Amino acid sequence: MSTITTRIFAILLAAVLVAVFGSAAGARTSASKAKQSVRPTIVLVHGAWADGSSWINVTRDLQRDNYSVAVPPNPLRGLAADAASIAAYLSTISGPIVLVGHSYGGAVITNAALGNDQVKGLVYVDAFIPAQHDTLVSLTQPGSCFAAPPPTVLDFVPIPSAPAGVADAYVKPSRFPGCFANGLPKSEGAALAATQRPLATNAFTEESGVPAWASIPSWDVIGTQDHTITPASQLAMANRANAHITKIDAPHLSMLSDPHAVAKVIEQATEATS
C-alpha cells in the first residue's frame, strides 16, 4: 500500500470512528440530559370524608405550571387497604413521583410509598405523619374536634357484609363546618358536609407500618388554624419525620382555602427532587 493510500485510509478510518463513537457519546449525553429533565408526576391523595375534588384548585395551579398531575381515588376502607390501592396505582406510573397526602391521606402515603424507588418526595398537607405502630386514634391529641366521644362527632351507618364492629363513619353535618371548614364560607362547609364520603371505622385503629418518610425526603404544610389535627401535633410529627416545614394561616382544608400556598410547596418539593 502506498504512503498516500495509507494516509487516505487512516483519514477515512478516523472519520468513521469519530462518527460512530462521537454519535454514541452524544446520544448518551442527550439521554442523560433528557433523563435529568424529566419532571416527576405529582400524585395527590385526598383524606377522609372527601374525594379528589378537594384538590381541584391545587390541580389547576400545578397544571398551569405544566406539571403532570394525577388524583386517584382513596377508597377509605381502612389504612392497609387504602395504602395497597394507592401503591397499586403508583406502580402504573413511569418515571419519578412526588406523592402528596392530605389529612388521613398522609397516613396512606406513608405506607403506600414504602419500597417504591420511583417516589422521590412526600408532601404532607395538614396531615397525619405516622410512625410504625401509630394509629389515627393515638395521633389525635386534645384540642382536636375529634378528641371527643365518637357519637358526639360521628354518625355510623352499617356496611353490608362488613366484619363485625366495622361501620361507615360520617361527620355530623352540624360539626363538619366548624371541624373541617372553618375559614371557608358557611355555604361551602354545608355543601362539603352533604357530599362527604364515609370512612370505614377500622381505619381509626389499624396500625401504620414502617414509614416511607424514613427513607424518602418529606415536606409538610401546617395550617395554623387547623381544628382537626392540631398544629402542635402536626409540628411534632413533621419534626419526627425531619420534614421541610411551611406554616400557613389556614384551616384544615388549606388546599381549598389557600391553594396557591399549598401548590407552591408541592412545586418546591418537585423541583428539589428532579
Kinemage of the C-alpha trace (Angstrom):
@kinemage 1
@onewidth
@group {chain A} dominant
@subgroup {mainchain}
@vectorlist {calphas} color= white
{ca met a 1} P 0.000 0.000 0.000
{ca ser a 2} L 1.455 3.374 -0.985
{ca thr a 3} L 2.073 6.132 1.555
{ca ile a 4} L -0.687 8.269 0.004
{ca thr a 5} L -3.152 5.368 0.092
{ca thr a 6} L -2.235 4.639 3.716
{ca arg a 7} L -2.835 8.250 4.703
{ca ile a 8} L -6.192 8.328 2.927
{ca phe a 9} L -7.218 5.077 4.680
{ca ala a 10} L -6.166 6.475 8.069
{ca ile a 11} L -8.161 9.656 7.491
{ca leu a 12} L -11.265 7.708 6.451
{ca leu a 13} L -10.933 5.366 9.442
{ca ala a 14} L -10.600 8.291 11.825
{ca ala a 15} L -13.688 9.898 10.326
{ca val a 16} L -15.668 6.695 10.763
{ca leu a 17} L -14.544 6.299 14.392
{ca val a 18} L -15.459 9.903 15.200
{ca ala a 19} L -18.847 9.483 13.557
{ca val a 20} L -19.617 6.239 15.398
{ca phe a 21} L -18.253 6.941 18.860
{ca gly a 22} L -18.942 10.645 18.748
{ca ser a 23} L -22.583 9.950 17.909
{ca ala a 24} L -22.832 7.345 20.654
{ca ala a 25} L -21.347 9.735 23.192
{ca gly a 26} L -23.695 12.452 22.017
{ca ala a 27} L -26.636 10.099 22.290
{ca arg a 28} L -25.619 9.141 25.839
{ca thr a 29} L -25.251 12.803 26.775
{ca ser a 30} L -28.633 13.652 25.262
{ca ala a 31} L -30.247 10.699 27.010
{ca ser a 32} L -28.666 11.733 30.300
{ca lys a 33} L -29.913 15.297 29.905
{ca ala a 34} L -33.375 14.054 28.963
{ca lys a 35} L -33.414 11.777 31.993
{ca gln a 36} L -32.420 14.649 34.264
{ca ser a 37} L -35.055 16.943 32.777
{ca val a 38} L -37.991 14.592 33.358
{ca arg a 39} L -40.333 16.186 35.873
{ca pro a 40} L -41.956 13.906 38.417
{ca thr a 41} L -45.633 13.095 38.200
{ca ile a 42} L -47.420 14.690 41.145
{ca val a 43} L -49.935 12.310 42.739
{ca leu a 44} L -52.469 13.911 45.096
{ca val a 45} L -54.197 11.684 47.683
{ca his a 46} L -57.283 13.035 49.432
{ca gly a 47} L -58.232 12.406 53.030
{ca ala a 48} L -61.243 11.023 54.850
{ca trp a 49} L -64.747 12.385 54.252
{ca ala a 50} L -63.565 13.807 50.934
{ca asp a 51} L -62.840 12.898 47.334
{ca gly a 52} L -60.491 14.008 44.583
{ca ser a 53} L -62.388 17.235 44.018
{ca ser a 54} L -60.826 18.581 47.230
{ca trp a 55} L -57.632 19.006 45.167
{ca ile a 56} L -59.281 20.844 42.251
{ca asn a 57} L -57.770 24.272 42.943
{ca val a 58} L -54.283 22.913 43.620
{ca thr a 59} L -54.529 20.763 40.480
{ca arg a 60} L -55.337 23.840 38.388
{ca asp a 61} L -52.294 25.659 39.769
{ca leu a 62} L -49.952 22.741 39.105
{ca gln a 63} L -51.272 22.082 35.601
{ca arg a 64} L -50.998 25.768 34.743
{ca asp a 65} L -47.299 25.451 35.617
{ca asn a 66} L -47.034 22.440 33.280
{ca tyr a 67} L -46.804 19.707 35.883
{ca ser a 68} L -48.297 16.274 35.278
{ca val a 69} L -50.907 15.627 37.975
{ca ala a 70} L -52.879 12.533 38.964
{ca val a 71} L -55.609 12.376 41.619
{ca pro a 72} L -56.534 8.723 42.212
{ca pro a 73} L -59.463 7.860 44.479
{ca asn a 74} L -58.643 6.925 48.057
{ca pro a 75} L -61.137 4.099 48.854
{ca leu a 76} L -61.431 4.978 52.585
{ca arg a 77} L -61.841 1.310 53.512
{ca gly a 78} L -59.048 1.105 56.073
{ca leu a 79} L -55.370 2.028 56.205
{ca ala a 80} L -53.984 -1.252 54.871
{ca ala a 81} L -56.495 -1.486 52.027
{ca asp a 82} L -56.183 2.176 51.096
{ca ala a 83} L -52.383 2.093 51.091
{ca ala a 84} L -52.444 -1.026 48.904
{ca ser a 85} L -54.831 0.665 46.470
{ca ile a 86} L -52.626 3.768 46.138
{ca ala a 87} L -49.477 1.632 45.880
{ca ala a 88} L -51.055 -0.301 43.011
{ca tyr a 89} L -51.860 2.970 41.252
{ca leu a 90} L -48.306 4.218 41.699
{ca ser a 91} L -46.972 1.034 40.092
{ca thr a 92} L -48.628 2.054 36.798
{ca ile a 93} L -46.707 5.349 36.561
{ca ser a 94} L -43.459 5.542 34.602
{ca gly a 95} L -40.792 7.865 35.928
{ca pro a 96} L -40.316 9.754 39.188
{ca ile a 97} L -43.224 10.589 41.504
{ca val a 98} L -43.902 13.184 44.180
{ca leu a 99} L -46.637 11.824 46.433
{ca val a 100} L -48.893 14.229 48.328
{ca gly a 101} L -51.384 13.393 51.076
{ca his a 102} L -53.941 15.499 52.914
{ca ser a 103} L -55.132 14.640 56.433
{ca tyr a 104} L -55.780 10.871 56.617
{ca gly a 105} L -54.177 10.725 53.173
{ca gly a 106} L -50.881 11.441 54.928
{ca ala a 107} L -51.120 8.118 56.739
{ca val a 108} L -51.986 6.426 53.454
{ca ile a 109} L -48.983 7.783 51.528
{ca thr a 110} L -46.659 6.976 54.437
{ca asn a 111} L -47.490 3.308 53.849
{ca ala a 112} L -48.130 3.321 50.096
{ca ala a 113} L -44.708 4.721 49.142
{ca leu a 114} L -42.666 2.205 51.094
{ca gly a 115} L -40.320 0.274 48.822
{ca asn a 116} L -41.197 2.266 45.693
{ca asp a 117} L -37.958 3.726 44.336
{ca gln a 118} L -39.882 5.968 41.946
{ca val a 119} L -41.297 8.051 44.800
{ca lys a 120} L -38.742 10.821 45.219
{ca gly a 121} L -40.586 13.047 47.671
{ca leu a 122} L -43.510 13.044 50.099
{ca val a 123} L -45.595 16.149 50.779
{ca tyr a 124} L -47.948 16.256 53.754
{ca val a 125} L -50.746 18.829 53.889
{ca asp a 126} L -52.486 19.259 57.267
{ca ala a 127} L -51.783 15.578 57.614
{ca phe a 128} L -51.092 12.645 59.842
{ca ile a 129} L -47.445 11.551 59.552
{ca pro a 130} L -47.434 8.273 61.465
{ca ala a 131} L -44.507 6.272 62.720
{ca gln a 132} L -44.663 2.490 62.895
{ca his a 133} L -47.496 1.232 65.137
{ca asp a 134} L -49.192 4.661 65.312
{ca thr a 135} L -52.958 4.809 64.746
{ca leu a 136} L -55.291 7.687 63.958
{ca val a 137} L -56.636 7.393 67.495
{ca ser a 138} L -53.186 7.577 69.090
{ca leu a 139} L -52.270 10.600 66.962
{ca thr a 140} L -55.447 12.556 67.770
{ca gln a 141} L -54.496 14.954 70.525
{ca pro a 142} L -56.537 17.133 72.921
{ca gly a 143} L -57.711 20.249 71.118
{ca ser a 144} L -58.820 18.325 68.038
{ca cys a 145} L -62.538 18.346 67.298
{ca phe a 146} L -62.237 14.541 67.186
{ca ala a 147} L -60.881 14.337 70.731
{ca ala a 148} L -64.429 13.745 71.979
{ca pro a 149} L -66.771 10.775 72.419
{ca pro a 150} L -67.272 9.424 68.866
{ca pro a 151} L -71.105 9.578 68.939
{ca thr a 152} L -70.908 13.336 69.532
{ca val a 153} L -68.908 13.866 66.340
{ca leu a 154} L -69.789 10.958 64.066
{ca asp a 155} L -72.829 9.184 62.651
{ca phe a 156} L -72.485 5.470 61.921
{ca val a 157} L -74.048 3.531 59.055
{ca pro a 158} L -73.871 -0.275 58.723
{ca ile a 159} L -71.773 -1.748 55.905
{ca pro a 160} L -73.373 -4.868 54.401
{ca ser a 161} L -71.109 -7.929 54.770
{ca ala a 162} L -68.502 -5.970 56.733
{ca pro a 163} L -66.586 -7.620 59.581
{ca ala a 164} L -68.230 -7.367 62.985
{ca gly a 165} L -67.817 -3.939 64.525
{ca val a 166} L -66.927 -2.162 61.270
{ca ala a 167} L -69.255 0.569 60.017
{ca asp a 168} L -69.139 3.653 57.857
{ca ala a 169} L -68.471 6.831 59.827
{ca tyr a 170} L -69.803 10.205 58.697
{ca val a 171} L -69.003 13.519 60.381
{ca lys a 172} L -72.211 15.004 61.764
{ca pro a 173} L -73.340 17.799 59.444
{ca ser a 174} L -73.631 20.132 62.410
{ca arg a 175} L -69.977 19.520 63.325
{ca phe a 176} L -68.464 19.415 59.852
{ca pro a 177} L -68.174 23.170 59.095
{ca gly a 178} L -66.509 24.050 62.381
{ca cys a 179} L -64.280 20.993 62.435
{ca phe a 180} L -63.114 20.879 58.824
{ca ala a 181} L -64.231 24.027 57.081
{ca asn a 182} L -63.530 26.890 59.462
{ca gly a 183} L -62.216 29.732 57.360
{ca leu a 184} L -64.424 28.781 54.411
{ca pro a 185} L -67.848 30.290 53.627
{ca lys a 186} L -70.619 28.585 55.627
{ca ser a 187} L -72.370 27.578 52.419
{ca glu a 188} L -69.241 25.764 51.242
{ca gly a 189} L -68.886 23.982 54.570
{ca ala a 190} L -72.512 22.851 54.382
{ca ala a 191} L -72.035 21.573 50.830
{ca leu a 192} L -68.902 19.659 51.802
{ca ala a 193} L -70.766 18.089 54.718
{ca ala a 194} L -73.602 16.972 52.446
{ca thr a 195} L -71.260 15.428 49.853
{ca gln a 196} L -68.760 13.778 52.221
{ca arg a 197} L -67.649 10.185 51.644
{ca pro a 198} L -67.576 7.902 54.693
{ca leu a 199} L -64.512 6.388 56.328
{ca ala a 200} L -64.683 2.776 57.472
{ca thr a 201} L -64.193 2.665 61.246
{ca asn a 202} L -61.378 0.094 61.090
{ca ala a 203} L -59.209 2.931 59.735
{ca phe a 204} L -59.184 4.529 63.182
{ca thr a 205} L -57.346 1.685 64.889
{ca glu a 206} L -55.256 -0.013 62.195
{ca glu a 207} L -51.555 0.358 62.951
{ca ser a 208} L -49.299 2.102 60.487
{ca gly a 209} L -46.336 0.179 59.104
{ca val a 210} L -42.694 1.091 58.553
{ca pro a 211} L -42.838 4.750 57.436
{ca ala a 212} L -41.721 5.705 53.948
{ca trp a 213} L -40.577 9.084 55.265
{ca ala a 214} L -37.650 7.324 56.961
{ca ser a 215} L -36.065 6.835 53.533
{ca ile a 216} L -37.766 9.466 51.331
{ca pro a 217} L -37.395 13.272 51.757
{ca ser a 218} L -40.562 14.946 53.004
{ca trp a 219} L -42.232 18.347 53.142
{ca asp a 220} L -45.096 19.457 55.365
{ca val a 221} L -47.670 22.243 55.099
{ca ile a 222} L -49.154 23.055 58.507
{ca gly a 223} L -52.330 25.114 58.734
{ca thr a 224} L -52.086 27.089 61.957
{ca gln a 225} L -55.902 27.316 62.229
{ca asp a 226} L -56.464 23.562 61.874
{ca his a 227} L -59.220 22.261 64.175
{ca thr a 228} L -58.944 18.636 63.060
{ca ile a 229} L -55.246 17.816 63.554
{ca thr a 230} L -53.841 20.343 65.984
{ca pro a 231} L -50.942 22.455 64.691
{ca ala a 232} L -48.857 21.332 67.680
{ca ser a 233} L -49.304 17.652 66.856
{ca gln a 234} L -48.632 18.325 63.175
{ca leu a 235} L -45.396 20.075 64.084
{ca ala a 236} L -44.308 17.221 66.347
{ca met a 237} L -44.950 14.657 63.601
{ca ala a 238} L -43.190 16.793 60.991
{ca asn a 239} L -40.116 17.216 63.184
{ca arg a 240} L -40.029 13.485 63.847
{ca ala a 241} L -40.057 12.870 60.090
{ca asn a 242} L -37.374 15.542 59.546
{ca ala a 243} L -39.721 17.257 57.081
{ca his a 244} L -39.220 20.661 55.482
{ca ile a 245} L -41.930 22.663 57.270
{ca thr a 246} L -44.062 25.514 55.950
{ca lys a 247} L -46.661 27.101 58.220
{ca ile a 248} L -49.588 28.988 56.713
{ca asp a 249} L -52.515 30.815 58.285
{ca ala a 250} L -55.120 28.329 57.102
{ca pro a 251} L -57.697 25.788 58.340
{ca his a 252} L -57.642 22.021 57.871
{ca leu a 253} L -58.817 22.349 54.273
{ca ser a 254} L -55.929 24.589 53.285
{ca met a 255} L -55.894 23.204 49.737
{ca leu a 256} L -59.329 24.823 49.310
{ca ser a 257} L -58.775 27.993 51.316
{ca asp a 258} L -55.149 28.635 50.283
{ca pro a 259} L -54.460 26.527 47.172
{ca his a 260} L -51.664 28.762 45.850
{ca ala a 261} L -49.644 28.379 49.055
{ca val a 262} L -50.110 24.615 49.041
{ca ala a 263} L -49.235 24.299 45.349
{ca lys a 264} L -46.098 26.378 45.898
{ca val a 265} L -44.772 23.914 48.493
{ca ile a 266} L -45.584 20.961 46.249
{ca glu a 267} L -43.687 22.629 43.398
{ca gln a 268} L -40.733 23.313 45.688
{ca ala a 269} L -40.638 19.642 46.642
{ca thr a 270} L -40.940 18.596 42.997
{ca glu a 271} L -38.110 20.839 41.839
{ca ala a 272} L -35.912 19.738 44.745
{ca thr a 273} L -36.300 16.097 43.794
{ca ser a 274} L -35.974 16.497 39.998
